Amino acid sequence: MRLLKSYGIATVILTALLMSACNSDENPCPGVNLEVEIDSANMTAHVFATGLEDVAFDLFVNGQLIESFDAGELDTTEFDLQFEPGEYKVCINAESESCDQKIEGCVEFVIEDPNKEECIGLAFSSDKQSDYDYKFFAEFDGRDDIEYAWYVNGDMVKEEPLNDDRTNYLEWDFAAGTHTVCIKAENDECGEVEYCQEIVIEQYCPEEVSFEAEEDNPYTYYFYANFDGKDHVAYDWYVNDDLVEHENKDGHETDHKLIWQFNPGTYNICLVLSQEGCDDIEYCEEIVIEGEECKELSYTADLNTETDTYTFTADFDGRDDVTYIWKVYINDDFLGSEVREAGSQDDHQFSWTFEEGVEYEICLIQDGGCTEAQVCNIYSLP
């Protein structure tokens, strides 16, 4: 038994020799040749059999009897059969007086629809640009005539539409690990088809890390990571041993910079490599912000019920040595302020007359870059 598949244009011929398993000199069986000529363009098959002297035989297609012949009726016979697209099995079952067993043989073949849309044979090549960067080029017949898309690890990352935006290539920067890159397309006959390649990126461990510091104003700095491989390893920013930002970690936006607003004082800024599979390494710089020391502010409040006036008194340590500001708000609307200069002989008090039914926010703020050193409380008339 042999399987033959037609491809829509060619005429192909398959020949089978039918013999009994008991064939011998004492029990000779005739050799019957079965030839099937397939014209797939016209979806027909021509069946031609020889060696049929003194042989009775039946012709079957897919188990259905087509025609029967008695022994000696024919020497050679031919059949022209018309088919619909599909799979077929043509069989001859023969009997001869000289052979005590049936002689059987079949030919299997497929008739393809000559109008059927062929499945797309997708393919692409890969070009390694660096340890992490690859460029993939679509390379298959008819690529400019279909829409398809690029996928990385199951996520669609780029479409190739039937317009001027198509490039037929994908550029991709990978992290360490194993990645699957695919192109996918579909048509009505074949549904979705795809072609994939696996890309393995080895883990990279930098030998050193570093950053550059840039002053935006006396209290704000920008820190830029500038070491090789920063796009492919996970690292963190620390300010005085406090973790303040992640880079290249899931769920965190990566821009390879830290923006930090300081109060006066001395700070230790560190970039710490914390990539799994690599040894932890760090780079630190000391930043000194000139200005007054930021105090831990506090104040008290006293109400004069006869005048509906509150008097607020700054009572924190070192209050004579710093400049601070009183500010008044209602629902975040600024109403007024008063500045107490460092070294002045001020009594450290501030007064404000309240209106009935109104809540006031009273803030005490240290000047000189200590924008975070403030204390605010809400007050109203009882």
N, C-alpha and C positions, 0 to 999 in steps of 0.2 A: 504494500500500500504506500502510495506517495501523496504528498500534499502540494498542490500547485496553486499559486495566487496570481491572478491576472492583474495587470496594472493599467488598464484603460486604453492602451493604444496598440500593444504588440499582439501578434498571433503566436501562441506558444503551443507546443505539442508534447504530450506525455504518453509514453509507451509502457505497458505493463505486460509481463509474461505470466499467464495463468497455468499452473501445474498442480497436480495432486501430490500430496505428501507421500503417497504410496507408489509413486512412479518407479518402475524397475523393468529389466529385460523380460521377466516373467509376467509382469502385469503392466504393460506399457500404457501410458496416458498421453493423449495428444497435447501438443504445445499450442495453446491458443494465445495469440497476441491481441491485446486491447490497446488501441491508440485513441487518445482524446485530443482533438485539436480545438483550442479555445480561441475564439475571436472576441476579445473583451470589448473591443470598440462597438461591436454590434450585439454584444451580450448573447452570443450563440456558442454552441459546442458541437463539433462534428465527431461522432463516435464511429471508429473503423475497426472491425475485428476480422482476423484471418485465422486459418487453421481450424476451420469448423466442419471438416469432412466427417460425416457419421457422428456428429455431435448435436445433441439437443440442448438448447440453452434458453435462459431468460435474461432479459435486460431490465435492470432496476435503476431508478433515480431516487435517492433519499428514501429507499425502502419501498417505493411504489413501483409495481410492475408496469413497464412500458410496452413490452412485446415479448411473445414466446415463439420459439421455432422448434420443429421436430427434427430428429436426427436425419441427416442426408438432405434436408430441404435446401440448405444454403452452403456454399463454400466460403463466400465472403459477403459481409453485410456492412452497410453504412447507415447511420442515423444522423439527421440534423435536428438538434434540439435547441429550443429558444428558452432563455432563462431571464428571470428577474435578478437584480443584484442580490447576492447572498452566498451561502456556503452549500456545496453540493457534493454528493457521493454517488458516482456511477459504478454499478457492479454488474458483472456477468456471472451467472451460475450455470455451469455446463455439466452434461452427463454423456458418457460414451460407453458402448458395449465392451470396449477393450479396457475400460478402467472401472474398477468396482467402487470408486468413491467419487463424490462430487468435486468438480473443479471450480474453484471460486477465486475471484479477484476483483478489486475495487480501485478506483482512482478518486481522490478527494481534491477539490479545487474551490476557489473563491472567485465569484464574478463581482468585480467592483463596478459601481455606478460611474460611467465615464464622465458624468456631469457633477460628480461629488467634489466638493471643495476639499482640497488636500490639507492635512494637518500641517501646521507651521513647524518647521524644524529650527527652533531657536538655538542660538549659540552666541558666546562672547569670549573675548580674550582679556587677560589681565596684564597690566603693566605696573610693576612695583616702582613707585617714585621715590620712596624712602622707607624707613623701618615701619612707618605707620600709614603712609599715604599710598593709595592705589588709584589707578585709572583703568576703567573697564570699557571696552569697545564692543558694541553690538556687531556681530559678524554672521549674518544669515541672509539667504536669498529673500528678496522682497521686503527687506526691513523698512524701506521708505514708503511702503504702501499699506502698512498696518499701524495701528496704535498699540503700544505696549508700555510697560512700566518696570522700573527697577525697584527691588526690594532688598533691604538689609536686615537680617535676623527677623524676617516676617513682617517688617514694617515697610510700607511703600514710601520711598524717599524721593522718587522722581518719575514723572510721566513723560512719554515721548508722543505728543499729539501730532496729528496730521496738519501741521502748519510750520511756520518759519521758526518756531521756538525749539523744535527738536534738534538734538545734537548727536544722538546715537552713541553717547558715551556717558559714563558716570565717574565723577571724582569723589573719593571718600577717604576721610581721615579716621582710622580705627583706634580704639583702645586695645590694650592687651587682652588676649583671649582668643577664642575660636568663633568665627563669624561665618554666616551663610549669606552669599550674595546671589540673587536670582533675577532673571527677567521673565515676565509673564505676559501672555497675550491670550486671546480667545477668538474663536469663530463659531458659527452656528453648528457646523458639523462635528467639530472635535471638542467643543467646550473650552475650558481653560487648559493651556499648555504652559510649561515652564522649563527653564534650564537654569541650573544652579552650580555654583562653585563654593568650596569651603576655603576660607582664608584664616590662617593661624598667625597671630601676632604674638611674638615672644614678649615677656615682661621686661620692661626697661627700668633699671635702677640708676638714677644719677649718682655720680660720685660726690657732687657738691650742689648746694642750693644757695641762692642769693637774691637780693632785691635792691632796688634803688629808691631813695627817699626824696620827695619833692615837696617843698614848702609852698602851700597855697596862700596862707596868711599866717600871722604869728601863732595861731592856735590850731590851724588845720593843715594836715599833711596827707600826701598821696604816697603810697608805697607800691611799687611795681615789681612783681616777680620777673627775673630776667635770666633764668638758668635754662640750659638745654633740656628738652624733654618735659617742660612744664605742662604741656597739653595732655600728657599721657600718664601722669602720676597724681595721686591724691595727696594734698598737703593742707596745712592749717596756718592761720595767723593767730598769734598770741600778743596781748598787751599786758605787761606785768604779770605773766603766768596765767592770765585769763584767756581761755579760748574765745575768740570773737568772730571768726569766719572760717568756713570750709571752702575748699576749691577742688573741683573734679570729683565730687562725691554726690551720690544719688540724692535728688531732691534739692540740690543747692545750685544756684546760678554761678557760673564760673566766668570771671572777667580778669583773673590774675592780678587784681589790685585790691588794696585796702585803703579806704578813706577814713581818717580818724580825726576827731576834734578833741583837742587836749585842753585841760586846765593847766595853769602854771605848775611846774614840778618836773621831776625826772622820770622817764619812762623807758622800759626795755621792750623793744618790738622784735618779735621772733617769727621767722618762717620755719615751720617744722614739717619735714617730709614724713608722712604716716601711711605710706603705700604698702598694702599687704604683699608680702614676698620680698620686700626691701628692708634694709636696716634703716632705723630712724636716724635722720641727720637734721641739723638745724643751722640757721644763720640768724644772728641777732645784731641789732644796732641800738645804741642808747640815744634817746631824744630828750633834750633839755628845753623846756618851755620857760622863758623868763617871765617874771611878773610876780604879783603878790601871791602868797600862799593862800589857797582856798580854805576858808574856815567852815566849820560845821555850824551853820547859822541857827539861831532861835530868837524868839521874842515873846513878850507877854502882852496881854490886852486888858485894859480897864475901861469901864463904861461910866460916864457921868450921866446919870438918868435925868438930871435937870436940863441938860443941854443936848441930850441925845448924841453925845460925842464920845467916840472911842479914842483912847490914847494908847499907842503901841510903843513898847520900849524894847530896843535891841539889848539882849543880855548874854550874848555869846562871848567866849574867850577871845581876846585879841581884837575886840571891836574898835579900839582907839587907833589901831594900826592899818586899817583897811578902809577903802571907800565903798560904801554900799548905798543901795537905792530902795526907797519905799515906792511901791506901785499899787494902784487901786483899779479893780475891774468889776463890772457887772455883766454877768453872762459873757465873759471873754471880751467885752467892749472896754477899752482903756479909758479911764476917767482922769487920771493925773498921777504925778509922781513927785518925789522929793529926794534930793541927793545929800548924803552926809559924807563930806570929804575926810580922808584919812588925816589924823593929827589935829583936827579942829577941836574946839572946846564945846562942841555940840553936846546936848544932854542925852543923845541917842533916842529921843522920843519923836513920835509922829502922831498927829491927831487928824481925825476925819469925822465930820458930822453926818450921821446916818438919817435916812428917811424911813418912815414906818412901812413895813411890809416888803422891804427890798433887801436882798442878800448881796453882800459885798465880799469880794475876794481881795485880801490884803497880802501882798507878796513882799518879801525881803530878799534882795538880790545883791550878791557881791560883785563889784565891778572889777575890771582888769583881766578879763578872759575866763572868769569863773562862771560861765553861763549855766552850768549844771548845779552850781552851789547856790541854791535858793530854797526858800521855804514859803508856802502859801497856805492860808487858812480862810474859811468862809465865816462871816459874821453877819448878824442882823440884830435889830432891836428886839428885846424880849416882849 
